[in-house]
Amino acid sequence: METTAISLHPDITDKRLVRAFSYIGGKWTAAQDGTTLGVTNPADGSALGDIACLSTDESARAVDVAQTAFSTWSALLPQERSTMLRRWFDLMIENREDLARIMVLEQGKPLSEARGEIDYAASFVEFYAEEAKRPNIEGVTSHLHDAEVELWLEPVGVVALVTPWNFPAAMLTRKAAAALAAGCTVVAHPSSETPYSALALAELAERAGLPAGVFNVVTGKASDIVTPWTADARVRALSFTGSTEVGRLLYRASAETVKKLVLELGGHAPVIVFKGADLDEAVTETIMAKFATSGQDCLGANRIYVERPVYDEFCRRFIEATKALSIGTGMDDPDIGPLMNEKAVAKQEEHVADAVAKGAKLACGGKRHALGPLFYEPTVLTDVPDSALIMREETFGPVAPITPFESEEEVIARANDSEFGLVAYVHSLDPRRIYRVSRALQFGMVAVNRTKVTGAPIPFGGTKQSGMGREGARRGMEEFMEIKYVCRDWA
């Protein structure tokens, strides 16, 4: 197999999991002209290796093989697809430690979080291995004499998947397992900053027995890889996780071929803490919501609203908890690891400087850490005005802005005053208030007195410009299926 610096890392046991080539039609494929892209470790900037940088023509060829494989894959019994997906899940669990360590090296997240992501990623494969057996025909009461009416769910065809760097395993399996269970074939493009996790999953998919051409992973520059997919009418659906800005571009580019779209875009999650809430719980959960994945999470808490009577005490406890967070390289399993790139760190600096200039108080942090240029101290800003950039834009880093509010009506209006609507967090012990606020918040998901809400059985997604469609649950599989109406005359 191809040799890379990451494959030589002593923490990785199964060296065959480290791949530098694309996986197309069951073959590990280098760029025809030998072009590569470098991948670095965000913790120290060291080179992990080079991956194949395929051209537009080579990306289009991936659609050719996926289209060819579709007729055979979609014709399999659902139980046959289920068996292969279940084997893929088993292999992910067997290789959990290696997959986690590959992720730490290329993405930088703490090792325990990487292990958690592998479990999370595998859970989608396990879930859809079961759902693959249940694309039931639905009987409908006929509106016509002597006619029988049925609705069939059928796979759409070739599905394109474009996945981000912050969850390089889970975002791929959440999409791919649903599409494969539905009977679709897949062409996937992982972020060029974190390609090794996706390629390792392709290696395990091959071992699991997925036929050639069913699951393809194409590496290179996003513009070269994805552009032919948006223009190709044979690609019947596209699923993307990433920024709202890029989501808009893909929306427009897919319009000409009228694709089905699943877009999981930006978030700007509010946390609302009411008086009477369990403050210990609220602080603990908000720390988790803010600083998991070093703040690089579309579900990350980005605006923290605290009711005035408990504002000072919440801030005191939250600042104390933030100062206690450890910072380090992922393999040391700290609370906070490096950010992904220089652009991410620069955004933290911009948001902090802007907030302070507009009257916010810097309670702790507020600068790069001595560990390296991509490490940023966990930071708390208090008394942050709504005019600050951090209250309008997704920060995607370890900076927590806290601001007081006076009434329920006021905080709902402020929380809803955003183009984003992915998730909101509410802390209260009043059941009537919980109901009112949960109904009034314009978000696709609401978490009450907790942070963790996602999982394979739930439909993940947002409203407004946080996206369209749902991932996970049965609805996640149905995004890659079409309804065929059959009306039979028995006369």
C-alpha positions in Angstrom: 0.0 0.0 0.0 1.0 3.6 -0.3 3.2 4.9 2.5 2.6 8.2 4.4 4.0 9.7 7.5 0.7 9.0 9.4 0.9 5.3 8.5 4.2 5.1 10.3 2.8 6.6 13.5 3.4 4.2 16.4 -0.1 4.8 17.8 -1.7 3.2 14.8 -1.8 -0.6 14.8 -3.4 -1.5 11.5 -1.3 0.3 8.9 -3.7 -0.7 6.1 -6.3 1.7 7.5 -4.1 4.6 6.4 -4.8 5.4 2.8 -3.5 8.2 0.6 -5.4 7.4 -2.6 -9.0 7.9 -3.5 -11.3 4.8 -3.5 -13.2 4.5 -6.8 -14.9 1.4 -8.2 -13.2 -0.8 -5.6 -9.7 0.4 -6.5 -7.3 2.7 -4.7 -6.8 5.5 -7.2 -4.0 8.1 -7.5 -4.4 11.2 -9.6 -3.5 10.5 -13.2 -1.0 13.3 -13.3 0.3 12.5 -9.8 -1.0 15.7 -8.2 -1.3 15.5 -4.4 -2.4 17.7 -1.5 -0.6 17.9 1.8 -2.3 17.1 5.2 -0.9 18.5 8.4 -1.4 17.8 12.1 -3.1 21.0 13.6 -1.4 20.4 17.0 2.1 21.0 15.7 1.9 21.7 12.0 3.8 18.6 11.1 3.2 16.9 7.8 1.0 13.8 8.0 1.3 12.9 4.3 0.0 13.7 0.9 -3.3 12.5 -0.5 -4.4 12.1 -4.1 -5.7 15.3 -5.7 -8.0 14.1 -8.5 -9.2 16.2 -11.4 -12.7 17.1 -12.6 -12.6 14.3 -15.2 -11.6 11.8 -12.6 -14.3 12.9 -10.2 -16.9 12.5 -13.0 -15.6 8.9 -13.5 -16.6 8.2 -9.9 -20.2 8.9 -10.9 -19.8 6.5 -13.9 -18.9 3.6 -11.7 -21.5 4.5 -9.1 -24.2 4.6 -11.8 -23.1 1.3 -13.1 -23.2 -0.3 -9.6 -26.6 1.2 -8.8 -28.6 -1.3 -10.8 -27.1 -4.3 -9.0 -27.0 -2.7 -5.5 -30.6 -1.5 -5.6 -31.8 -4.9 -6.8 -30.3 -6.7 -3.8 -32.7 -8.0 -1.1 -32.8 -5.4 1.8 -31.5 -8.2 4.1 -28.4 -8.5 1.9 -27.6 -4.8 2.1 -28.3 -5.0 5.8 -25.8 -7.8 6.3 -23.0 -5.8 4.7 -23.8 -2.7 6.7 -23.8 -4.7 9.9 -20.4 -6.1 9.0 -19.1 -2.5 8.4 -20.4 -1.6 11.8 -18.6 -4.5 13.4 -15.3 -3.6 11.8 -15.6 0.0 12.9 -16.0 -1.2 16.5 -13.2 -3.6 16.2 -10.9 -0.9 14.8 -12.2 1.9 17.1 -8.9 2.8 18.7 -7.0 3.1 15.3 -9.8 5.1 13.8 -9.9 7.5 16.8 -6.1 8.0 16.7 -6.2 8.7 12.9 -8.8 11.3 13.7 -6.8 12.9 16.5 -3.7 13.3 14.2 -5.6 14.9 11.4 -8.3 16.9 13.2 -6.7 17.6 16.6 -9.7 16.8 18.9 -9.0 15.2 22.3 -8.6 11.4 22.1 -11.7 10.7 24.3 -13.8 12.9 22.0 -12.4 11.0 19.0 -13.3 7.7 20.5 -16.8 9.0 21.2 -17.1 10.1 17.6 -16.2 6.7 16.3 -18.9 5.2 18.5 -21.3 7.8 17.2 -20.3 7.2 13.6 -20.7 3.5 14.0 -24.2 3.9 15.6 -25.5 5.2 12.3 -24.2 2.2 10.4 -25.8 -0.1 13.0 -29.1 1.8 12.9 -29.4 1.8 9.1 -28.4 -1.8 8.9 -31.7 -2.5 10.6 -33.7 0.2 8.8 -32.5 -1.3 5.5 -34.9 -4.1 6.1 -38.0 -1.9 6.4 -38.7 0.3 3.4 -42.3 -1.0 3.5 -44.9 -0.6 0.8 -47.7 1.5 2.2 -51.3 0.6 1.4 -53.7 3.5 0.9 -57.5 3.4 0.9 -58.5 3.6 -2.7 -60.6 6.5 -3.9 -61.6 4.6 -7.0 -63.9 1.6 -7.6 -62.1 -1.7 -8.4 -58.7 -0.1 -7.9 -55.9 -1.0 -5.5 -53.6 1.8 -4.4 -50.0 1.4 -3.1 -47.1 3.7 -2.4 -43.6 2.3 -2.9 -40.4 3.8 -1.6 -37.5 3.4 -4.1 -33.9 4.6 -4.0 -33.2 7.8 -6.0 -30.0 6.6 -7.6 -26.5 8.0 -7.2 -26.0 10.2 -4.1 -23.2 12.8 -3.6 -22.0 13.4 -0.1 -19.8 16.4 0.9 -18.5 16.2 4.5 -16.7 18.6 6.9 -13.5 18.5 8.8 -14.9 18.8 12.4 -16.6 15.4 12.4 -14.8 13.5 9.7 -16.2 10.1 10.5 -19.7 10.7 11.9 -20.8 13.1 9.2 -19.9 10.5 6.5 -21.6 7.5 8.1 -24.7 9.5 9.0 -25.2 10.2 5.3 -23.7 7.2 3.7 -25.3 4.5 5.8 -28.7 6.0 5.2 -28.1 6.2 1.4 -26.7 2.7 1.2 -29.6 1.3 3.2 -32.0 2.9 0.9 -30.4 1.2 -2.1 -28.5 4.1 -3.4 -24.8 4.2 -4.4 -22.5 6.9 -3.1 -19.8 9.3 -4.2 -18.3 11.1 -1.2 -15.9 14.0 -0.9 -14.3 14.5 2.5 -12.6 17.7 3.6 -9.1 17.9 2.3 -8.0 18.9 5.8 -9.2 15.6 7.3 -9.3 13.0 4.5 -7.7 10.0 6.3 -10.8 9.2 8.4 -13.0 8.8 5.4 -10.4 6.7 3.5 -10.1 4.4 6.6 -13.9 4.0 6.5 -13.6 3.1 2.8 -11.0 0.4 3.6 -13.4 -1.1 6.2 -16.3 -0.9 3.8 -14.3 -2.9 1.3 -13.5 -5.5 4.0 -17.2 -5.6 4.9 -17.9 -6.8 1.3 -19.5 -3.7 -0.2 -19.4 -4.3 -4.0 -17.1 -2.2 -6.2 -18.6 1.1 -7.1 -21.2 1.2 -4.3 -19.2 3.4 -2.0 -16.6 5.7 -3.5 -14.4 8.3 -1.7 -12.9 11.0 -3.9 -10.2 13.3 -2.6 -8.9 16.6 -4.0 -9.9 20.2 -4.2 -13.6 20.7 -3.4 -14.3 22.8 -6.5 -12.8 20.2 -8.8 -14.5 17.2 -7.1 -18.0 18.6 -6.4 -18.6 20.8 -9.5 -19.1 17.8 -11.9 -21.5 16.2 -9.4 -23.8 19.2 -9.1 -23.9 19.4 -12.9 -24.5 15.7 -13.5 -28.2 14.7 -13.8 -27.3 11.1 -12.8 -26.5 12.4 -9.3 -30.1 12.5 -8.0 -29.4 13.8 -4.5 -26.7 15.8 -2.7 -26.1 15.9 1.0 -23.8 18.5 2.5 -22.7 19.5 6.0 -20.8 22.8 6.3 -21.2 26.6 6.2 -24.4 28.3 5.1 -22.4 30.3 2.6 -21.2 27.1 0.8 -24.6 25.6 1.2 -26.1 28.4 -0.8 -23.6 27.9 -3.6 -24.5 24.2 -3.7 -28.2 25.0 -3.7 -27.8 27.2 -6.7 -25.4 24.8 -8.5 -27.9 21.9 -8.1 -30.9 23.8 -9.3 -30.2 23.0 -13.0 -30.5 19.3 -12.4 -33.3 19.6 -9.8 -31.6 17.4 -7.2 -32.9 16.4 -3.9 -30.9 18.3 -1.3 -30.1 17.6 2.4 -28.2 20.6 3.8 -26.9 20.7 7.3 -25.6 24.3 7.6 -24.4 26.8 10.1 -25.7 27.1 13.7 -25.8 29.9 16.2 -27.2 28.2 19.2 -28.6 30.2 22.1 -28.4 28.9 25.7 -31.2 30.3 27.9 -30.8 30.0 31.6 -33.9 31.1 33.7 -33.9 31.9 37.4 -35.0 28.8 39.3 -32.9 26.6 37.1 -30.4 24.2 38.7 -27.3 26.4 38.3 -24.8 23.6 38.8 -26.4 21.6 36.0 -26.8 24.7 33.8 -23.1 25.6 34.2 -21.9 22.0 33.6 -24.1 21.5 30.5 -23.3 24.9 29.1 -19.6 24.3 29.4 -20.1 21.1 27.5 -22.3 22.8 24.9 -19.7 25.5 24.4 -16.3 23.8 24.6 -16.8 20.3 23.1 -14.7 19.8 20.0 -12.9 23.0 21.2 -16.0 24.9 20.2 -15.8 23.7 16.6 -19.3 22.3 16.4 -22.4 23.6 14.6 -24.3 22.6 17.8 -21.9 24.7 19.9 -23.4 27.2 22.3 -22.7 30.6 20.7 -25.0 33.0 22.7 -25.5 32.5 26.5 -28.5 34.4 27.9 -28.9 34.4 31.7 -31.9 35.9 33.6 -30.8 38.9 35.6 -31.5 37.6 39.1 -29.0 34.7 38.6 -26.7 36.4 36.1 -23.8 37.2 38.5 -23.7 33.8 40.1 -23.9 32.0 36.8 -21.1 34.0 35.4 -18.9 33.4 38.5 -19.4 29.6 38.3 -19.0 29.5 34.5 -15.8 31.5 34.6 -14.4 29.3 37.3 -15.2 26.2 35.3 -13.7 27.6 32.2 -10.4 28.4 33.9 -10.2 24.8 35.0 -10.3 23.4 31.5 -7.1 21.7 30.4 -5.4 22.6 27.0 -3.1 20.2 25.1 -2.6 18.0 22.1 -5.2 15.5 21.3 -3.3 12.4 22.2 -2.9 13.8 25.8 -6.7 13.9 26.0 -7.2 17.5 27.3 -10.5 19.4 27.4 -9.4 21.8 24.6 -7.2 20.9 21.6 -6.0 23.0 18.7 -8.3 24.7 16.3 -8.3 23.5 12.7 -6.4 26.3 10.9 -5.2 29.8 11.1 -8.5 31.2 9.8 -10.3 29.7 12.7 -8.0 31.3 15.3 -8.1 34.6 13.5 -11.9 34.6 13.9 -11.7 34.1 17.6 -9.4 37.1 17.8 -11.7 39.2 15.7 -14.8 38.3 17.7 -13.1 39.0 21.1 -11.6 42.3 20.0 -15.0 43.4 18.5 -16.9 42.5 21.6 -14.5 44.3 24.0 -14.6 47.3 21.8 -18.4 47.4 22.1 -18.4 47.2 25.9 -18.1 43.5 26.7 -15.8 42.5 29.6 -13.0 39.9 29.1 -13.3 37.6 32.1 -10.7 35.1 31.1 -8.7 33.9 28.2 -8.7 36.1 25.1 -5.4 35.1 23.4 -3.5 32.3 21.8 -2.0 29.7 24.0 1.8 29.1 24.3 1.4 25.5 23.1 1.3 26.7 19.5 -0.3 29.0 16.9 -3.5 27.1 16.5 -4.2 26.8 20.3 -6.6 29.4 21.7 -7.4 29.8 25.3 -10.9 29.0 26.5 -12.4 32.5 26.8 -15.4 34.1 28.5 -16.9 37.5 27.7 -19.6 39.0 29.9 -22.1 41.8 29.4 -21.9 41.2 25.6 -24.1 43.5 23.6 -26.3 42.2 20.8 -24.5 44.4 18.4 -21.2 42.4 18.8 -20.2 40.2 15.9 -20.1 37.2 18.2 -23.8 37.6 18.8 -24.6 37.7 15.1 -22.1 35.2 13.6 -21.1 31.6 14.3 -17.8 31.7 16.2 -16.8 28.0 15.8 -14.2 28.2 18.6 -13.7 28.3 22.4 -15.1 31.8 23.1 -18.2 32.0 25.3 -20.3 35.3 25.3 -22.7 35.8 28.2 -25.3 38.4 28.4 -28.2 39.1 30.8 -32.0 39.3 30.0 -35.0 40.6 31.9 -38.0 38.6 30.7 -39.1 35.5 28.9 -40.6 37.5 26.0 -37.4 39.5 25.6 -35.1 36.5 25.5 -37.2 34.6 23.0 -37.2 37.5 20.7 -33.4 37.9 21.0 -32.8 34.2 20.5 -35.0 34.0 17.4 -33.4 37.1 15.9 -31.0 35.1 13.7 -30.8 33.7 10.2 -29.8 30.4 11.9 -32.2 27.8 13.5 -30.4 24.6 14.3 -30.5 24.0 18.0 -31.4 25.9 21.2 -30.7 25.0 24.8 -33.1 25.9 27.7 -32.5 25.5 31.4 -35.6 25.8 33.6 -37.4 23.7 36.2 -40.8 25.3 35.4 -42.8 22.8 33.2 -45.1 25.5 31.8 -42.2 27.7 30.9 -40.3 24.9 29.3 -43.4 24.1 27.1 -43.9 27.8 26.2 -40.3 28.5 25.4 -39.8 25.2 23.5 -42.8 26.1 21.3 -41.7 29.7 20.7 -38.1 29.0 19.8 -37.6 28.9 16.0 -35.1 26.1 15.9 -35.2 22.6 14.5 -34.1 21.1 17.8 -34.5 22.2 21.4 -32.5 20.6 24.3 -34.0 21.1 27.8 -31.7 20.9 30.9 -29.2 18.9 28.9 -26.7 19.2 26.0 -26.5 15.8 24.3 -29.6 15.3 22.2 -28.3 13.8 18.9 -28.2 10.1 17.9 -29.0 7.7 15.2 -32.8 7.4 16.0 -33.5 11.2 15.9 -34.1 13.4 12.8 -31.2 15.9 13.0 -31.7 19.2 11.2 -32.5 22.9 11.4 -34.8 25.6 10.2 -34.3 28.9 8.4 -30.7 29.1 6.9 -29.4 26.3 9.1 -30.5 23.9 6.3 -33.1 21.6 4.9 -34.0 18.0 5.2 -33.2 15.7 8.1 -30.4 13.2 8.9 -30.8 10.2 11.2 -33.9 8.3 12.0 -36.1 6.8 9.3 -36.5 10.2 7.8 -32.8 10.3 7.1 -33.2 7.2 4.8 -36.3 8.6 3.2 -34.3 11.7 2.0 -32.6 9.3 -0.4 -35.8 7.7 -1.7 -38.7 8.6 -4.0 -42.4 7.7 -3.6 -43.9 5.8 -6.4 -47.7 5.7 -6.6 -49.1 2.5 -8.1 -52.8 2.3 -8.9 -54.0 -1.2 -10.2 -57.3 -1.9 -11.8 -58.6 -5.3 -10.9 -61.8 -5.1 -13.1 
